[in-house]
């Protein structure tokens, strides 16, 4: 015997694709799952099935949603004049929790990163332009992290949006250099939003 | 909006139960899964379903198996006179890969650990006794790690098996104190098996 049974080998293989899960950890998780109750496994399976069937990206802001248009985009109580661009749904939630912003959102899901083969064409700028036009947005906040990738993406968006005659701002500095927006505390995000500045390349 | 949509919240919750996955990592994995292709998700779901349906524990050695009796236990080419007790299926594979052992196995799946509420009654010693009797085993190697839990479990097994008049051995020292057997290199395990000693409390 030189390998585990097929189902476990296959599961280990799939688990290694998950972020932050190395080969040894994948093995542990696979054996943990093999050892758990049938109920836990069934619960996991039905949750993943439901994710696969019922979760899509909102056609406007690209955040995950159960409906074609998400609750935030279909809400009539949000400020149409301002839109916040974030990298990830987790970032959107972090901004939302800060309480400093009641406008619209746009989720990129990725940042420019030539090393990872994420090039300008992979950033859906047209989706952003459509959202700006649909809501009649006057100001776009680029709320991307202050890393090389975040700044390169901000510059790309700034250059593309210039012609639209919208005000383009970015979060106030004070965010830790290279830090993930999602890990910043609510107070810091609150102040960064209030202290936002005009974007200048 | 103060939370993610239901399917994602539920998935994050389930993921935090996995070993080595903290709350933030669970969030990342959940969003990774939400973002992956439908194919990947379906593959994951069918692998888990297959694990749930087709993987059981071998009735003799308790290793994971597709059949009531696993391939190792049903093989006629193994040495019936010697049996190796391991904590986990990963440890069994590590011993098997060392090439120093061609006997039978018994997988405990847990070690004594009062802190985690794993008490003597939770260790299936009767299953081990049945395996010893079924194969006519003359020597039992206790191949458990040299941690407090591993040594306590070895002592429990030694005390219980004494009356059976089987030789009880343990792996040669040389294993790193507290080290996980599964991470030890094959050569070290090979030498530890060849240099095994009689168990004395």
Interface residues (C-beta under 8 A of the other chain):
Chain A: X1 X2 X3 X4 X5 X6 X7 X8 X10 X11 X14 X17 X18 X19 X20 X21 X24 X25 X27 X28 X29 X31 X32 X33 X34 X35 X36 X38 X40 X41 X42 X43 X44 X45 X47 X48 X49 X50 X51 X52 X54 X55 X64 X65 X66 X71 X72 X88 X89 X90 X93 X96 X97 X109 X182 X183
Chain B: X1 X2 X3 X4 X5 X6 X7 X8 X10 X11 X14 X17 X18 X19 X20 X21 X24 X25 X27 X28 X29 X31 X32 X33 X34 X35 X36 X38 X40 X41 X42 X43 X44 X45 X47 X48 X49 X50 X51 X52 X54 X55 X64 X65 X66 X71 X72 X88 X89 X90 X93 X96 X97 X109 X182 X183
